[in-house]
């Protein structure tokens, strides 16, 4: 493993952890100030934390912009051969220019969100009725900036991979989505969700589970989860058939190349089970458990679809958005536990049927 990449990953995790910690401290101070006036020392500490948090969020916006600029540089001035075994990316100019525009826009919006209370107030109209989003909450602001950064980086990684075709080749040749990496991603999602809702900082463990909508599975969770999972799979089949009727075989093969290669890595039922379970638990805890109560069903579903854009970037993205709406609806009606069951069912049915069709 490249030591520089390891150091960068460690730095990113430390930065992210500090950012979420300060955001939670600021949220705790906000709640305390609403209950009773803060002392002079408490008010000073709150101001200092707010200032530090704002600059850290500006730092996230800077990272987004610099990432886009680096990808553009790679396209304009290819990286020299270092003589190592590292495969240097070859990026086409047009996708790099498009991504630079995307990253610049994401960075600009991030800066404006931090600097403009009015813009944060307008977000409330998009979250829908029943959401707990507060324009004055720096914790909610942090979540929005991190969401923009996450989507921007994922799209950038797709550009570096050479688009759909290049990503499919990377998956096949480098095993970039190996089970170990999937487990790490699942753990990261869960940790972010726990830190985001203030586990051990603002909430006890029972309060954290309640906030995330988690409970021991009830018979209702299981039956609704399995039923909705199968229904969502049926909806996917119908939408895919519709897609097949309006697209040529060549376009379909190209657009589904990455997802097909991804599925081929999990070529046994135990691996398919592990992938289905890990992604269902981690993604539902983060998206439906932590984010949806704050940002509402529509925005959370849109974010969920964009996070998965690196393997689809096709009309399948619309299918994922529809699936996210179904999972979010189930979370509202039942619990996050039920949406985990549904997500697992939806994933495992697809992979298991694909394995059975291929003769295992």
N, C-alpha and C positions, 0 to 999 in steps of 0.2 A: 504494500500500500504506500502511496506517495505520502511522505511525512508532512509536506506542506499542506496537503489536503486535510490530513488529520488535524493539524494545528488550526486550520481555518474552520473546520467543523466544530472543534472544541470552543474556539472563540465565539462562533455563532450561537452555540448552546448557552454559553455563559452570558452573552449579551441578551439573548431571549429571556433567560431566567431572571436576570436583573430587571429587565423591562417589565415583565409581568409582576415581579415583586413590588417595584415602585408604583405600578398602576394599582395594585391592590392596596398598598398603603395610602395612596391618594383617595381611593374609594372609601376606605375606612374613615379617613379624616373628613370626607364629605358627609358621610352618614352621621358622624359625631357632631359636626358643625350644624347639621340640620336639627339635631336633638337639643343641643344647648351651645351657647357661644364658647368658642375656644379661648384658651388663655393666650397671652402674648407669645409665649414660647411655642405653644402648639401651632398658633397661626403662622409663626415664622418658619417652623419646620415644614408645615404644609406648603408654604410658598416655595421653599427651597426644593422640596420634592417635586412640585409642579414644574419648576424651571428645569430641573434635571430631566424629568420625563419628557418635556417638550423637546429638548435638544436630542434626546435619544430617539424620539420619533422622527425628528428631522434627519437623524443619522440613517434611519431605515429608508427614508425617501432618497437620500443620497446613494445608498447601496443599490436601490432600484435603478436609478439613473446611470450609475457607473457600470452596472451589469449590462445595460443596453448599449452603452458606449463601447465597452470591451468587445461585445459581439460584433458591433459595426466595425471596429478596428480589425478584428480577425478577418472579416469579409473583404475589407479594403486593402489591408496589409497582412497577408497570410503569415502565420507564426513560423519562424525558422525551424528547421529540423535540428533537434537537440542531440540526436544520436542515441536517444534512449528508446525504451520499448513503449513509451507513452504514445498513443495514437492522437496526433494533433487534429483538431476538427477543421474541416473545410466547409466554410459557410458561404452560401451564395449571397450576392449583394442585395437583391430585391427583398428576400425574407429578412435580411439583417436591417435594412432600412425601415421596413414595416415594423419590426420589433423595436427598433430604436424609437420610433414614434409612439408605440404602445408603452414602452418603459418610461419615456419622457412624460406622457400623459398621466401614467400611474403615479410617478413621482410628484408631478404638479398637483394632482388631486390630493395626495397625501399631505403635502405642505399646506394646501388650502384648508384641509380638514383640521389640521393642528392650529392654524392661525385664525380661522374664521368660526366663531360660535354660531353665526347666522347659517353658514353652510351645514354645520352639524345639526342645527335645528330643522333644516329641510329634510334631512334623512328620516326624521320621524314620520313624515308623510308616506314614506316607502315601506316602513316596517309593518304597517297594518294595525288594526285594532287588537288590543290584548298584549302587545309586545311591551317589554319592560325597558326599552331603550330610552336613555336619558341623554340629551345633548350636552349637559354639563358634566357627564361622567367621563373622566379620563380613562377609566378601564374600558368603556365602550369605544372610546376613540382609539385606544391602543388596538383593540380587536379589529377595527376597520382598517387601520394602517397595515397591520400584519396580514390581513386577508388580501389586500391589494398587492403586498410584497410577495406573498405566497403564489398567487396566480401569475404575477409577472415573471417570477423565477421559473415556474413550471413551463410557461410558454417559451421562455428563453432557452430552457434545456431542450425543448422540442426543436427549436431553430438550430441549436448547436448539433443536434443529432441528424440534421438534414431532412427534417419533415417526417411525414408518415413512413415513407420508404426507408429512410435512414434509421429511424427509430426501430422499425421492424428488424433491420439487419443487426442493430446493436443488441437488441433483445436476444436474437438467435446466436450471435457470435460471442457476446460478452456476458450473457446471463445477468444483465443489469437489474433484473427484478427477481433475484434469487430469493428463496424462502427466508434466508437470514436477513436480507435487506427489508423484506416485507414485515418481518417481526419487529425490526428496529423502527420502522415507520409507524407500526401499530402502537408500540410503546410510546413513541414520541407524541402521537396524537392524544393518547390518554393522559400523559403528563401535562401537555399543554392545556387540556380541558380541566384537569384538576387544579392546576395553578391559576388558570383563568377565572374560575369560580371562587378562588380563595380558600382552597382546602388547607387546613392547618394555619391559615393566616387570618381569615375572617370568619371561617365556618368550621364547625366540628365535622367529624366524618359522617354522622347521621344527617347533619344539615347539608353536607355536600351531596350525598346520595339523593336526598329529597330535591335539591336544586337541580340536579342532573336528570331527574325523573327515573332514577334507577330503583328497582325493588326486586325481591325474590320473585321469579316467574310465577304468575298465577295461571289458573286454567284459562282465564280470559285472555291473558297475554299470549299464551301458546296457541290457542285456537285462532285468535285474530291475527297473530303474527304469521302463522302458516298459511292461513287463508289469503291474507293480503300479499304475502310473498309469491304465492302461486298465481294470484290474479295479476300482479305486476309482471310476472314472467309472461303470462298470456298477452298482456298489453304490448310488451316488447316484441313478441313474435308477430303480432298483428302489424305493428309499425315497421318492423323489418321487412315483412312481406310487401307492405306498401312501398317501402324504399326500393325494393328489388324490382317492382313493376315500373318505376319511373327512372331507373338508372341502368346504365349498361353494365355488362359483366366485368369489363375492364375497370370501370370506375369503382365498382363495389369491391373488387379484389384489391385495388390500390388503397382504398380508404379503410378497409378492414384488416390490412396486413399486420399492423402493430398489435391490434387486439387479438388476432389469431395466433401470432407468435407468443404473446403474453400467456394466453390460455394453454398453449402447448407445453409451457414449462411445468405446469402442474398436471402431470400426465399419469397420476395415480389417485385413487380415491382418498387415501390418507392426506396427500398433499392438497387435493381439492377441498377436503374438509377443513384442513388447517387454514388455508387461504380464506375460505368463506367465513370461518369463525373469527379470525383475527381482524379482517377488514370490517365485518359487521359490528363487532364490539367496539373497535377503536373509532371508526367513522361515525357510528351512531352516538357514542358518548360525546364526541367533539361537536358534530354538526347538529343533531337533533337534541342532544342533552344540554350542551353548553351554549351554543349560538342561537338556536331557534327561539327560545323564550325571549331573547333580547332583540333580535333582528327580524323576527317574523318568518312565516312560512315561505314567502316568495323570494326574499333576498337570500335566505339560507339555502334554498333549493338552487338558486342561480349560482351561488358560490360553490356548492357541491358539484354542479355540472362543470364549472370552469376548472375546478381542481382535477377533474378526470379528463381534461381536454388533451393531455399529452398522449393518451392512448387512442383517442378517437379523432378529435378535430374534424369531425364529419357530421352528417345528420344524426349519427348515434348520440351526439351531445344532446340533442333535443329529447331523445329517448331517456337519457340519464336524468334530464331535468324533470320529465314526467314521473319517473320512478322516485325521484327525490320528493316531489310533491305528495306522492302516495305515502312514503315513509313518514313525512312530516305530518300529514293528516292523522296517521295512526298514532304518532307520538302525542298529538293533541287529544285524541279520543281515549287512548289507553295510557301508555307510558313509553319511556325510552326502552325499557326491557322488551316491550312488544315490538317496537321498531327494529330492535336487534334481531329478534326471532324472524321477522319478515325479511330483513336484509340478508340474513344467513340463508334462509330458504330460497330467496331469489338467486343468490350467487351459486349455491350448491346444486340446485336443480339444473342450471345451465351447464356447469362444469361436469356434473355426473352424466347428464344426457350426452354431452359431447364425447366423454370417455367411452360410454357404452356404444355410441355410434361408430367410434373408431376401433372398437373391439378391445379396449384397454391396452 
